[in-house]
Amino acid sequence: MTFSKIQKSTVSQIIVEQIQEKLLKGELKAGQKLPPERQLAEMLGVSRSSLREAMRALQYMGILEIRQDGAHLCENLSLLSDHFKLTYLLKQFSVMELIEARKLVEAEIVRLAAERATAEDKETIAEAFEETLRYQETGEEKDFLMTDFAFHRAIAEAAQNSVLVEMLNAIRDLLLEVNLDVIKRPNQVQVATAFHEKIMKAILSGNAREASGVMLDHLTNVEEAIAEVYKAELSEDVKI
């Protein structure tokens, strides 16, 4: 196993990118054990502190896991989603950039789902919607978020485009804490559920235009709720 020496002063991102590149090229495999820290730092030509910073980012991104016998690449890898997470770590997005991206992505996802959903996909979407209704019984915000995401993911999978599924996963992961704050607002869960029902019916009837329009209305409502919850932070252009 060989790595290219790094000459730049800021190296953690370059280390991560080199690991990702080797994964994409097949030079590294899921589940493979990396060399010990000292040896790997020498191979890369970097300090051990820079390597540790990169390793922490790789762990957060779900690419790397630390076991008793050393660092291993995770068995299940999703590099597109991980790229968004890395950018979040190193650059940081604003709340409103993320919600704007979500609107653009999910409006297209739901349009494709209405056009492409199979009978099995439609059944899965309907079942996912029914699961969201169970929140009324539990009263737990995290339960609703879990079922909410399952509903949106079922729609994404019905769009038959794995890239869009990964983009949705990445954006939703980064908005997790924000969404948790938003659904604590009075009646927010009920409003979201009403939108979900309209979206589901549009998909089941194959009405792509209506499905996309209702999804945009739904996410605009979420956007307005986020703006209200984070009013002070957003006015100062604080990143999350």
C-alpha positions in Angstrom: 0.0 0.0 0.0 1.4 3.4 -1.0 0.3 7.0 -0.4 1.5 10.2 -2.0 3.4 12.6 0.2 1.6 15.8 1.0 3.5 19.1 0.8 0.7 21.6 1.7 0.4 23.2 5.1 -3.3 22.5 5.5 -3.5 18.8 5.0 -6.5 17.2 6.8 -8.9 17.7 3.8 -6.2 16.4 1.4 -5.7 13.3 3.4 -9.5 12.6 3.4 -9.7 13.3 -0.3 -6.8 10.9 -1.0 -8.6 8.1 1.0 -11.8 8.8 -0.9 -10.0 8.7 -4.2 -8.4 5.4 -3.4 -11.8 4.0 -2.4 -13.3 5.1 -5.7 -10.5 3.6 -7.7 -10.7 0.4 -5.8 -7.2 0.7 -4.3 -8.7 0.6 -0.9 -11.7 -1.7 0.0 -14.5 -1.4 2.4 -13.6 -3.2 5.7 -9.8 -2.9 5.0 -7.5 -2.1 7.9 -5.3 1.0 7.5 -1.6 1.0 8.6 -0.8 2.0 12.2 -0.9 5.8 12.8 2.8 6.3 12.9 3.4 4.4 9.7 0.5 6.0 7.9 1.7 9.5 8.9 5.2 8.7 7.5 3.7 7.3 4.2 1.7 10.5 3.8 4.5 12.8 4.9 2.3 14.6 7.5 2.3 15.1 11.2 0.4 12.7 13.4 -1.8 15.6 14.6 -2.9 16.4 11.0 -3.5 12.7 10.5 -5.7 12.5 13.6 -7.7 15.5 12.5 -8.4 13.7 9.2 -9.2 10.5 10.9 -11.8 12.3 13.1 -13.4 13.7 10.0 -13.5 10.3 8.4 -15.1 8.8 11.5 -17.8 11.5 11.5 -18.4 10.9 7.8 -19.0 7.2 8.4 -16.0 6.2 6.3 -13.7 5.0 9.1 -14.2 3.1 12.4 -11.7 2.5 15.2 -11.5 -1.0 16.5 -9.3 -2.6 19.1 -6.9 -3.7 16.4 -6.7 -0.3 14.7 -8.5 1.8 12.1 -10.7 0.1 9.5 -12.7 1.4 6.5 -16.4 0.9 7.2 -18.2 -2.0 5.5 -21.0 0.2 4.1 -19.8 3.4 2.4 -21.7 6.2 0.8 -19.2 8.6 -0.6 -21.5 11.2 -2.1 -23.3 11.7 1.2 -19.9 11.7 3.0 -18.7 14.5 0.7 -21.5 16.8 1.8 -20.6 16.0 5.4 -16.9 16.7 4.9 -17.8 20.1 3.3 -20.0 20.8 6.3 -17.1 20.0 8.7 -14.5 22.1 6.8 -16.6 25.0 5.4 -20.0 25.0 7.0 -23.3 25.7 5.3 -25.9 28.2 6.4 -29.3 26.9 7.5 -31.0 28.6 4.6 -28.6 27.3 2.0 -29.4 23.8 3.2 -33.2 24.3 3.1 -32.9 25.9 -0.3 -31.0 22.9 -1.6 -33.5 20.6 0.0 -36.4 22.4 -1.8 -34.7 22.0 -5.2 -33.8 18.4 -4.7 -37.1 17.2 -3.2 -39.2 19.0 -5.7 -37.5 17.0 -8.5 -37.6 13.8 -6.4 -41.3 13.9 -5.9 -42.0 14.8 -9.5 -40.0 11.7 -10.6 -41.7 9.6 -8.0 -45.1 10.5 -9.3 -44.0 9.5 -12.8 -42.0 6.4 -12.0 -43.4 4.8 -8.8 -44.2 1.1 -9.1 -47.2 -0.5 -7.3 -44.7 -1.7 -4.6 -43.2 1.8 -4.3 -46.7 3.3 -3.8 -47.5 0.7 -1.1 -44.3 1.6 0.7 -45.0 5.3 0.6 -48.5 4.8 1.9 -47.2 2.6 4.8 -44.5 5.2 5.6 -47.3 7.8 5.8 -49.3 5.7 8.2 -46.2 5.3 10.4 -46.0 9.1 10.7 -49.5 9.1 12.2 -48.2 7.0 15.1 -46.5 10.1 16.4 -49.9 11.3 17.7 -49.8 8.4 20.1 -46.2 8.6 21.3 -45.8 12.4 21.6 -42.0 12.1 20.9 -40.5 14.6 18.5 -37.7 12.2 17.6 -40.2 9.5 16.7 -41.9 11.8 14.3 -38.6 12.9 12.7 -37.7 9.2 12.2 -41.0 8.4 10.5 -40.9 11.7 8.6 -37.5 10.9 7.1 -38.7 7.3 6.3 -41.6 8.9 4.4 -39.4 11.3 2.4 -36.9 8.5 1.7 -39.6 6.2 0.4 -40.5 8.9 -2.1 -36.9 9.4 -3.0 -36.4 5.6 -3.7 -39.6 5.6 -5.8 -37.9 8.3 -8.0 -35.5 5.5 -9.1 -32.4 7.7 -8.9 -29.8 6.6 -6.3 -27.9 9.9 -6.6 -30.9 11.9 -5.5 -31.4 9.5 -2.6 -27.9 10.1 -1.4 -28.3 13.9 -1.8 -31.5 13.8 0.3 -29.8 11.7 2.9 -26.9 14.1 3.2 -29.1 17.2 3.4 -31.4 15.7 5.9 -28.5 14.6 8.2 -27.2 18.1 8.3 -30.7 19.5 9.1 -31.5 17.0 11.9 -31.0 19.3 14.9 -32.7 22.2 13.1 -35.7 20.0 12.2 -36.0 18.8 15.8 -36.2 22.4 17.0 -38.8 23.3 14.3 -41.2 20.4 15.0 -41.5 21.5 18.7 -43.4 24.5 17.5 -47.2 24.3 18.2 -49.1 22.4 15.5 -46.0 22.0 13.3 -46.4 18.2 13.3 -50.0 18.4 12.3 -49.2 20.8 9.5 -46.4 18.6 8.2 -48.7 15.5 8.3 -51.4 17.4 6.3 -48.8 18.2 3.6 -47.6 14.6 3.6 -51.0 13.3 2.9 -51.5 15.7 0.0 -48.1 14.7 -1.4 -48.8 11.0 -1.0 -52.2 11.3 -2.8 -50.6 13.2 -5.7 -47.9 10.5 -6.1 -50.5 7.7 -5.9 -52.6 9.3 -8.6 -49.5 9.9 -10.8 -49.9 13.7 -10.7 -46.3 14.9 -11.0 -47.1 18.6 -11.2 -49.3 18.6 -8.2 -46.9 16.5 -6.2 -44.0 18.9 -6.9 -46.1 21.9 -6.1 -47.3 20.5 -2.8 -43.7 19.5 -1.8 -42.5 23.1 -2.5 -45.4 24.4 -0.4 -44.5 22.0 2.4 -40.8 22.9 2.4 -41.6 26.6 2.1 -43.6 26.2 5.3 -40.6 24.5 6.9 -38.3 27.2 5.7 -40.5 29.9 7.2 -40.6 28.0 10.5 -36.8 27.7 10.5 -36.5 31.4 9.8 -38.8 32.1 12.8 -37.0 29.7 15.2 -33.5 30.9 14.2 -34.4 34.6 13.6 -31.6 36.0 15.7 -28.9 33.7 14.3 -30.0 34.2 10.7 -30.0 38.0 11.0 -26.3 37.6 11.9 -25.7 35.1 9.1 -24.5 32.5 11.6 -23.6 29.2 10.1 -24.6 25.8 11.5 
